[in-house]
Amino acid sequence: MTQAVWLALLGIALTLVVAVWAERVAFGRQNEGFERQADGVQSAVEGRLDTYVALLRATVGLFAASDEVTPVEFQHFIASLDLTERYPGVQGIGYAAWLDSPGARAEVRRDLPVGTRLWPDAAGGESAIVFLQPLDRRNMVALGYDMYAEPIRREAMRRARTLDVPASTSAVTLVQEMDADRQPGFLVYLPLSRADGVFQGWIYAPFRARDFFDRVFAGEASPEARNVTVREGGADGTVLWPARPVSPAGGGFSTVREVSFGGQTWRLEMSAPRGLGQSGVPIAILMIGLCLTALLSLAWHWQDRLLEAAQRARVRSDLLLKEVNHRAANSLQLVASFVYLQAQAVTDPKARAALVATRARILAVSRVHQRLYTDDSVDGVELKAYIETLTEGLADAFEAGGRRLEVEAVQVRTDTDRAISVGVVLVELVSNAAKYAYPPDHPGDIRVRLRREDQTLRLEVEDDGAGFDPATKAKGSGLGMKVVHAMVTKLAGELLVEPLSPGVRVSVVFSITG
């Protein structure tokens, strides 16, 4: 046998060894990716549940902060949370009263809409749904219902009251199910007590299971690609999602994750096909006789792994940053809602004006975080879009008083800290112009411009009103201009006041980067 034949056989043997190794590496990498996807699905479900429990706790806080919550106050509070747009997947948030006395039943009948009855026991059972928002056609049906009369709901309500923890029911059919296409559902309860410790009832949220999981998985990669099935309890439990259980992908990957919440356990069954790299034959065919090509392919293989690892780390970092900004924006929105409720409650005009101004400053910071988690890039804020979003909210507040807001801005990106300072300055200057430039109930224009001059930006707020003299005593408390000066200092910028005839132009000049 010639040396060429031996070399050929050696090359073929080496090629086969490399092919088998590559097949195992590919399988291991695919399995690792699948397990990461499964972890992501589990985290998405747990994170969404934690968010809804936080909303229920915020609603408990509403009752704790008020001697008596009226139907209108409850409606305004839930409306401020904007459940439909910002927290999709929940049917609503409600309050169920504990009917432990004839007086409690009388109070419930007083708060229920006219014509609403207590049911299924018209004389009044042990509990009754008093508030449920948003009050759509489904939720309207549930008002007055005694959930304590139904065994599954009663068990969760008892557990929430006894242990003072969030408690979830197992799968039930919600009383809101009015259509032919009925879904399994579940409810989550938090106990509610008065300041003196007397038990008052429950704050709760009903969920339609398929609607809930549709929203949870909407932000993930296509769930069909992972063949996800959600069951209650064990392998033979009630299927919560999807409407028809999917069969595991044959010859692929499969795993099970469990989510424990409120005393219940959900089983997440996931599978996926193996895809490319299932067989080593195509790799072997490509590499037969090409020992050098095999070595070069191996080098490329390791280079690709390093690049993919770096890319995965960047994607994971971006996702985490978006989630942080999302949660920060949500938290600031909740704080702004509470400040709004407090402003509506106080009677002192100065205190109310201070709370309204505080809410505007909070929303200015919230808008930055909102831009960060809705923007494709997380390395900064696009000022034009941010200013337009911010001034839209201000315009809604000021146009009722005859103030018209005009905005002209260039497209430019800057870092998060500078965007927050710009937003706070803009809110203060526009608010001052709306309040002091024109007499009350007198119409007038307020113009906002953002111009770029090389590496410098100029933010201008201009009006045609009474003008402003920096040497005179500030109108109001003067806190707004103190905030403006502090933000301009943080920007390392310059504040310019230019008298016009009529009116005044206030400009802030600062660099794009710090």
C-alpha positions as CSV (number, residue, x, y, z in Angstrom):
1,M,0.0,0.0,0.0
2,T,1.5,3.3,-1.1
3,Q,2.3,6.2,1.2
4,A,-0.4,8.2,-0.6
5,V,-3.1,5.7,0.3
6,W,-1.9,5.7,4.0
7,L,-2.1,9.4,4.0
8,A,-5.5,9.3,2.4
9,L,-6.8,6.8,5.0
10,L,-5.2,8.9,7.8
11,G,-6.9,12.0,6.4
12,I,-10.3,10.2,6.2
13,A,-9.9,8.9,9.8
14,L,-9.0,12.3,11.1
15,T,-12.0,13.8,9.2
16,L,-14.4,11.3,10.7
17,V,-13.1,12.0,14.2
18,V,-13.5,15.8,13.7
19,A,-17.0,15.2,12.3
20,V,-18.1,13.3,15.4
21,W,-16.6,15.8,17.7
22,A,-18.3,18.7,15.8
23,E,-21.6,16.8,16.1
24,R,-21.3,16.5,19.8
25,V,-20.3,20.1,20.2
26,A,-23.3,21.3,18.1
27,F,-25.7,19.1,20.2
28,G,-24.3,20.5,23.4
29,R,-24.5,24.1,22.2
30,Q,-28.1,23.7,21.0
31,N,-29.1,22.1,24.3
32,E,-27.5,24.9,26.3
33,G,-29.4,27.5,24.1
34,F,-32.7,25.6,24.6
35,E,-32.2,25.5,28.4
36,R,-31.6,29.2,28.4
37,Q,-34.8,29.7,26.5
38,A,-36.6,27.6,29.1
39,D,-35.2,29.7,31.9
40,G,-36.3,32.8,30.1
41,V,-39.9,31.5,29.8
42,Q,-40.0,30.7,33.5
43,S,-38.6,34.1,34.4
44,A,-41.1,35.8,32.2
45,V,-44.0,34.1,33.9
46,E,-42.6,34.7,37.4
47,G,-41.8,38.4,36.7
48,R,-45.3,39.1,35.3
49,L,-46.9,37.5,38.4
50,D,-44.7,39.6,40.7
51,T,-45.7,42.7,38.8
52,Y,-49.4,42.0,39.3
53,V,-48.9,41.3,43.0
54,A,-47.2,44.7,43.3
55,L,-50.3,46.3,41.7
56,L,-52.5,44.6,44.3
57,R,-50.3,45.8,47.1
58,A,-50.5,49.3,45.7
59,T,-54.3,49.0,45.8
60,V,-54.1,47.9,49.4
61,G,-52.1,51.0,50.0
62,L,-54.9,53.1,48.6
63,F,-57.3,51.8,51.2
64,A,-54.7,52.2,54.0
65,A,-54.2,55.9,53.0
66,S,-57.9,56.7,53.1
67,D,-60.6,56.5,55.8
68,E,-63.1,55.4,53.2
69,V,-62.5,54.7,49.5
70,T,-65.4,55.7,47.3
71,P,-66.3,54.0,44.0
72,V,-65.1,57.1,42.2
73,E,-61.8,57.2,44.0
74,F,-61.3,53.5,43.2
75,Q,-62.1,54.0,39.6
76,H,-59.7,57.0,39.3
77,F,-56.9,55.1,41.0
78,I,-57.2,52.0,38.7
79,A,-57.5,54.3,35.7
80,S,-54.2,55.9,36.6
81,L,-52.5,52.5,36.5
82,D,-53.6,52.1,32.8
83,L,-54.0,48.4,33.1
84,T,-55.1,47.7,29.5
85,E,-52.1,49.4,27.9
86,R,-49.3,48.9,30.5
87,Y,-50.3,45.7,32.3
88,P,-52.2,43.6,29.7
89,G,-53.2,40.1,30.7
90,V,-55.2,40.9,33.9
91,Q,-59.0,41.1,33.7
92,G,-59.1,43.8,36.3
93,I,-58.5,44.7,40.0
94,G,-61.3,44.5,42.5
95,Y,-62.3,44.8,46.1
96,A,-64.5,42.1,47.8
97,A,-66.0,43.0,51.2
98,W,-66.3,40.7,54.1
99,L,-70.0,40.6,55.1
100,D,-69.8,39.9,58.8
101,S,-72.7,42.0,59.9
102,P,-76.0,43.5,58.7
103,G,-74.2,46.9,58.7
104,A,-71.5,45.6,56.4
105,R,-74.2,44.4,53.9
106,A,-75.9,47.8,54.0
107,E,-72.6,49.5,53.2
108,V,-72.0,47.2,50.3
109,R,-75.5,47.8,48.9
110,R,-74.9,51.5,49.1
111,D,-71.6,51.3,47.1
112,L,-72.9,48.9,44.4
113,P,-74.4,50.5,41.3
114,V,-78.2,50.9,41.3
115,G,-80.0,47.7,40.4
116,T,-77.0,45.4,41.3
117,R,-78.0,42.5,43.5
118,L,-76.1,40.3,45.9
119,W,-75.8,36.8,44.5
120,P,-76.0,33.9,44.5
121,D,-77.7,34.5,47.9
122,A,-79.9,37.6,47.5
123,A,-80.0,38.1,51.3
124,G,-76.2,38.5,51.3
125,G,-73.7,35.7,51.7
126,E,-70.3,36.0,53.4
127,S,-68.6,38.2,50.9
128,A,-69.5,40.4,47.9
129,I,-67.6,42.0,45.0
130,V,-68.0,45.8,45.6
131,F,-65.5,47.4,43.2
132,L,-64.0,45.9,40.0
133,Q,-62.2,48.1,37.4
134,P,-62.1,48.6,34.5
135,L,-65.9,48.2,34.6
136,D,-66.4,46.6,31.1
137,R,-69.2,44.3,30.1
138,R,-67.5,41.2,31.6
139,N,-66.6,42.8,34.9
140,M,-70.1,44.3,35.3
141,V,-71.5,40.8,35.6
142,A,-69.3,40.0,38.6
143,L,-70.4,42.9,40.8
144,G,-72.3,41.6,44.0
145,Y,-71.0,38.0,43.6
146,D,-70.2,36.1,46.8
147,M,-66.9,34.4,45.9
148,Y,-66.7,32.8,49.4
149,A,-69.7,30.6,48.4
150,E,-67.6,28.7,45.9
151,P,-65.2,26.1,47.4
152,I,-62.1,26.7,45.3
153,R,-62.3,30.5,45.7
154,R,-63.1,30.1,49.4
155,E,-60.0,28.0,50.0
156,A,-57.7,30.7,48.5
157,M,-59.5,33.5,50.3
158,R,-59.1,31.7,53.6
159,R,-55.4,31.1,52.9
160,A,-54.8,34.7,52.1
161,R,-56.5,35.9,55.2
162,T,-55.0,33.3,57.6
163,L,-51.4,33.6,56.3
164,D,-51.5,37.2,55.2
165,V,-49.8,36.4,51.9
166,P,-50.9,36.5,48.2
167,A,-53.0,33.4,47.5
168,S,-54.0,32.0,44.1
169,T,-56.9,29.7,43.2
170,S,-56.5,26.6,41.1
171,A,-58.2,26.6,37.7
172,V,-61.8,27.9,37.8
173,T,-64.3,29.4,35.4
174,L,-64.6,33.1,36.0
175,V,-68.1,34.5,36.3
176,Q,-67.1,37.0,33.6
177,E,-67.0,34.1,31.0
178,M,-70.0,35.2,28.9
179,D,-69.0,33.9,25.4
180,A,-69.0,30.5,23.9
181,D,-65.2,30.4,23.8
182,R,-64.6,29.9,27.5
183,Q,-61.2,29.9,29.1
184,P,-59.9,28.4,32.3
185,G,-59.1,31.2,34.8
186,F,-57.6,31.9,38.2
187,L,-57.8,34.6,40.9
188,V,-55.2,36.1,43.2
189,Y,-56.1,37.5,46.6
190,L,-54.5,39.8,49.1
191,P,-56.1,40.3,52.6
192,L,-57.3,43.8,53.5
193,S,-57.6,45.1,57.1
194,R,-58.4,48.4,58.6
195,A,-55.9,50.4,60.6
196,D,-57.3,49.0,63.9
197,G,-56.6,45.4,62.6
198,V,-60.3,44.6,61.8
199,F,-60.5,42.4,58.8
200,Q,-62.2,44.3,55.9
201,G,-62.1,42.0,52.9
202,W,-59.8,41.2,49.9
203,I,-58.1,43.0,47.1
204,Y,-58.0,40.6,44.2
205,A,-57.4,40.2,40.5
206,P,-59.1,37.8,38.1
207,F,-57.2,36.3,35.1
208,R,-58.3,34.5,32.0
209,A,-55.5,32.0,31.7
210,R,-55.0,32.0,27.9
211,D,-55.2,35.9,27.7
212,F,-52.6,36.0,30.6
213,F,-50.1,33.7,28.9
214,D,-50.6,35.2,25.5
215,R,-49.4,38.5,27.0
216,V,-46.5,36.9,28.9
217,F,-45.2,35.2,25.8
218,A,-45.8,38.2,23.5
219,G,-42.4,39.7,24.5
220,E,-40.5,36.4,24.1
221,A,-39.4,34.6,20.9
222,S,-42.2,32.8,19.2
223,P,-43.6,30.3,21.8
224,E,-44.6,27.9,19.0
225,A,-40.9,27.4,18.2
226,R,-40.5,26.0,21.7
227,N,-43.8,24.0,21.9
228,V,-44.7,25.4,25.3
229,T,-47.6,23.8,27.2
230,V,-48.7,25.2,30.6
231,R,-50.5,22.8,33.0
232,E,-51.8,23.1,36.5
233,G,-50.1,20.7,38.9
234,G,-48.7,17.5,37.4
235,A,-48.3,16.0,34.0
236,D,-52.1,15.2,33.8
237,G,-53.2,18.6,35.2
238,T,-55.6,21.0,33.5
239,V,-54.1,22.7,30.4
240,L,-54.0,26.5,31.0
241,W,-52.3,27.4,27.7
242,P,-52.5,27.0,24.7
243,A,-56.1,26.2,23.8
244,R,-54.9,22.9,22.3
245,P,-51.8,21.2,23.9
246,V,-48.9,20.7,21.5
247,S,-47.0,17.4,21.1
248,P,-43.3,17.4,22.0
249,A,-40.9,17.6,19.0
250,G,-39.7,14.2,18.2
251,G,-36.0,13.6,18.4
252,G,-35.4,17.0,19.8
253,F,-35.0,18.7,23.2
254,S,-37.5,18.8,26.0
255,T,-37.6,20.0,29.6
256,V,-40.0,20.9,32.4
257,R,-40.0,24.0,34.6
258,E,-42.2,24.6,37.6
259,V,-43.6,28.0,38.8
260,S,-44.9,28.1,42.3
261,F,-47.1,31.0,43.1
262,G,-49.7,31.8,45.7
263,G,-49.9,28.2,46.9
264,Q,-50.3,26.8,43.4
265,T,-47.8,25.1,41.0
266,W,-47.8,25.5,37.2
267,R,-45.9,23.0,35.1
268,L,-44.2,24.5,32.0
269,E,-43.5,21.7,29.4
270,M,-41.2,22.9,26.6
271,S,-39.7,21.1,23.6
272,A,-37.9,22.1,20.4
273,P,-36.4,20.3,17.4
274,R,-32.7,19.9,17.1
275,G,-32.3,21.6,13.8
276,L,-29.0,21.7,11.9
277,G,-26.2,19.6,13.2
278,Q,-28.4,16.5,13.9
279,S,-26.3,14.3,11.8
280,G,-22.5,14.2,11.4
281,V,-22.7,12.9,7.8
282,P,-23.1,16.3,6.1
283,I,-20.1,17.6,8.0
284,A,-18.1,14.5,7.2
285,I,-18.9,14.8,3.4
286,L,-17.8,18.4,3.4
287,M,-14.5,17.6,5.2
288,I,-13.4,14.3,3.5
289,G,-9.9,14.7,2.1
290,L,-9.7,18.3,3.4
291,C,-7.6,18.0,6.5
292,L,-6.4,21.6,6.2
293,T,-10.0,22.8,5.6
294,A,-11.0,20.9,8.7
295,L,-8.3,22.7,10.8
296,L,-9.3,26.1,9.3
297,S,-13.0,25.3,10.0
298,L,-12.1,24.4,13.6
299,A,-10.4,27.8,13.9
300,W,-13.4,29.6,12.5
301,H,-15.6,27.5,14.8
302,W,-13.9,28.8,17.9
303,Q,-13.9,32.3,16.6
304,D,-17.6,32.1,16.0
305,R,-18.1,30.8,19.5
306,L,-16.3,33.7,21.0
307,L,-18.2,36.2,18.8
308,E,-21.5,34.5,19.7
309,A,-20.7,34.5,23.4
310,A,-19.9,38.3,23.2
311,Q,-23.1,38.9,21.3
312,R,-25.2,36.9,23.8
313,A,-23.6,38.8,26.6
314,R,-24.4,42.1,24.9
315,V,-28.0,41.0,24.2
316,R,-28.4,39.8,27.8
317,S,-27.0,43.1,29.1
318,D,-29.4,45.1,26.8
319,L,-32.4,43.1,27.9
320,L,-31.5,43.5,31.6
321,L,-31.0,47.3,31.1
322,K,-34.4,47.5,29.3
323,E,-36.1,45.6,32.1
324,V,-34.5,47.9,34.7
325,N,-35.7,51.0,32.9
326,H,-39.1,49.4,32.4
327,R,-39.5,48.7,36.1
328,A,-38.1,52.2,37.0
329,A,-40.6,53.8,34.6
330,N,-43.5,51.7,36.1
331,S,-42.4,52.6,39.7
332,L,-42.2,56.3,38.9
333,Q,-45.6,56.1,37.2
334,L,-47.1,54.6,40.4
335,V,-45.4,57.3,42.5
336,A,-46.8,60.0,40.1
337,S,-50.3,58.4,40.5
338,F,-50.1,58.6,44.2
339,V,-48.9,62.2,44.1
340,Y,-51.9,63.0,41.8
341,L,-54.3,61.4,44.2
342,Q,-52.8,63.4,47.1
343,A,-53.0,66.6,45.0
344,Q,-56.7,66.0,44.4
345,A,-57.3,65.5,48.1
346,V,-55.6,68.7,49.5
347,T,-57.5,72.0,49.6
348,D,-54.6,74.4,50.1
349,P,-54.0,75.9,46.5
350,K,-50.2,76.3,47.3
351,A,-49.9,72.7,48.5
352,R,-51.8,71.5,45.5
353,A,-49.7,73.5,43.1
354,A,-46.5,72.1,44.7
355,L,-47.8,68.5,44.4
356,V,-48.7,69.1,40.7
357,A,-45.2,70.5,40.1
358,T,-43.7,67.5,41.9
359,R,-45.7,65.1,39.7
360,A,-44.5,66.9,36.6
361,R,-40.9,66.5,37.7
362,I,-41.4,62.8,38.4
363,L,-43.0,62.2,35.0
364,A,-40.1,64.0,33.3
365,V,-37.7,61.4,34.8
366,S,-40.2,58.6,34.1
367,R,-40.3,59.6,30.4
368,V,-36.5,59.1,30.1
369,H,-36.8,55.5,31.4
370,Q,-39.8,54.9,29.1
371,R,-37.8,56.0,26.1
372,L,-34.9,53.8,27.1
373,Y,-37.0,50.6,27.3
374,T,-39.1,51.4,24.2
375,D,-36.1,52.5,22.0
376,D,-34.1,50.0,20.0
377,S,-30.9,51.4,21.5
378,V,-30.2,51.6,25.2
379,D,-27.0,53.7,25.0
380,G,-28.8,57.0,25.1
381,V,-32.0,59.0,24.6
382,E,-33.2,60.6,21.3
383,L,-34.0,64.1,22.5
384,K,-36.5,65.1,19.8
385,A,-38.8,62.1,20.5
386,Y,-38.3,62.6,24.3
387,I,-39.2,66.3,24.2
388,E,-42.2,65.7,21.9
389,T,-43.5,63.0,24.3
390,L,-42.9,65.2,27.4
391,T,-44.5,68.3,25.8
392,E,-47.6,66.3,24.7
393,G,-48.4,65.7,28.4
394,L,-47.7,69.3,29.3
395,A,-49.9,70.5,26.4
396,D,-52.9,68.5,27.6
397,A,-52.6,70.2,31.0
398,F,-52.1,73.8,29.7
399,E,-54.3,74.0,26.6
400,A,-57.4,74.0,28.8
401,G,-56.2,77.4,30.2
402,G,-55.8,78.8,26.7
403,R,-52.0,78.1,26.4
404,R,-50.8,76.7,23.1
405,L,-47.5,74.8,23.0
406,E,-45.4,74.7,19.9
407,V,-42.4,72.4,19.6
408,E,-39.5,72.4,17.1
409,A,-36.5,70.1,17.8
410,V,-33.6,68.6,16.0
411,Q,-32.8,64.9,16.1
412,V,-29.9,64.2,18.4
413,R,-28.9,61.6,21.0
414,T,-27.4,62.2,24.4
415,D,-26.7,60.2,27.5
416,T,-29.4,59.4,30.1
417,D,-28.3,61.8,32.8
418,R,-28.2,64.7,30.5
419,A,-31.6,63.8,29.1
420,I,-33.1,63.8,32.6
421,S,-31.6,67.2,33.3
422,V,-33.0,68.6,30.0
423,G,-36.4,67.2,30.8
424,V,-36.6,68.7,34.3
425,V,-35.4,72.1,32.9
426,L,-38.0,72.0,30.1
427,V,-40.9,71.1,32.5
428,E,-39.9,74.0,34.9
429,L,-39.5,76.6,32.1
430,V,-42.8,75.6,30.3
431,S,-44.7,75.5,33.6
432,N,-43.4,78.9,34.6
433,A,-44.4,80.4,31.2
434,A,-47.8,78.9,31.4
435,K,-48.4,80.2,35.0
436,Y,-46.8,83.6,34.9
437,A,-46.3,84.9,31.3
438,Y,-50.0,85.7,30.7
439,P,-52.9,86.8,32.9
440,P,-55.2,84.1,34.1
441,D,-57.7,82.8,31.4
442,H,-55.8,84.9,28.8
443,P,-54.7,82.8,25.7
444,G,-51.1,82.9,24.7
445,D,-48.4,80.9,22.8
446,I,-45.4,79.1,24.4
447,R,-42.6,78.0,21.9
448,V,-40.1,75.3,22.6
449,R,-37.0,74.9,20.4
450,L,-34.0,72.6,20.5
451,R,-31.2,73.7,18.1
452,R,-27.8,72.3,17.4
453,E,-24.7,74.3,16.9
454,D,-21.7,71.9,16.2
455,Q,-21.3,70.0,19.5
456,T,-23.5,72.4,21.4
457,L,-27.3,72.3,22.0
458,R,-29.5,75.3,22.7
459,L,-32.9,74.7,24.4
460,E,-35.2,77.7,24.2
461,V,-38.6,78.4,25.8
462,E,-40.2,81.6,24.5
463,D,-43.5,83.5,25.2
464,D,-45.2,86.7,24.2
465,G,-46.3,87.6,27.7
466,A,-45.3,90.0,30.5
467,G,-41.6,89.3,30.4
468,F,-39.2,88.3,33.2
469,D,-36.6,90.3,35.1
470,P,-34.0,88.1,36.8
471,A,-33.2,90.9,39.2
472,T,-36.8,91.1,40.6
473,K,-38.2,88.7,43.2
474,A,-39.4,85.5,41.6
475,K,-43.2,84.8,41.4
476,G,-44.4,81.9,43.4
477,S,-41.9,80.1,45.7
478,G,-39.0,80.4,43.4
479,L,-38.3,76.7,43.8
480,G,-38.7,76.1,40.0
481,M,-35.9,78.5,39.1
482,K,-33.7,76.9,41.8
483,V,-34.3,73.6,40.2
484,V,-33.5,75.0,36.7
485,H,-30.2,76.5,38.0
486,A,-29.3,73.2,39.6
487,M,-29.9,71.3,36.4
488,V,-28.0,73.8,34.3
489,T,-25.0,73.4,36.7
490,K,-25.3,69.6,36.3
491,L,-25.2,70.1,32.5
492,A,-22.2,72.4,32.8
493,G,-24.3,74.8,30.7
494,E,-25.2,78.4,30.6
495,L,-28.6,80.0,31.4
496,L,-29.6,83.0,29.3
497,V,-32.6,85.3,29.7
498,E,-33.4,87.5,26.7
499,P,-36.2,90.1,27.0
500,L,-38.4,90.3,23.9
501,S,-41.0,92.8,22.9
502,P,-43.3,91.5,24.1
503,G,-42.3,88.4,26.2
504,V,-39.1,86.7,27.1
505,R,-36.8,84.0,25.8
506,V,-35.0,81.7,28.3
507,S,-32.2,79.6,26.8
508,V,-30.0,76.8,28.1
509,V,-26.8,76.2,26.2
510,F,-24.9,72.9,26.9
511,S,-22.7,70.4,25.1
512,I,-24.1,67.2,23.6
513,T,-21.8,65.0,25.6
514,G,-20.6,65.4,29.2
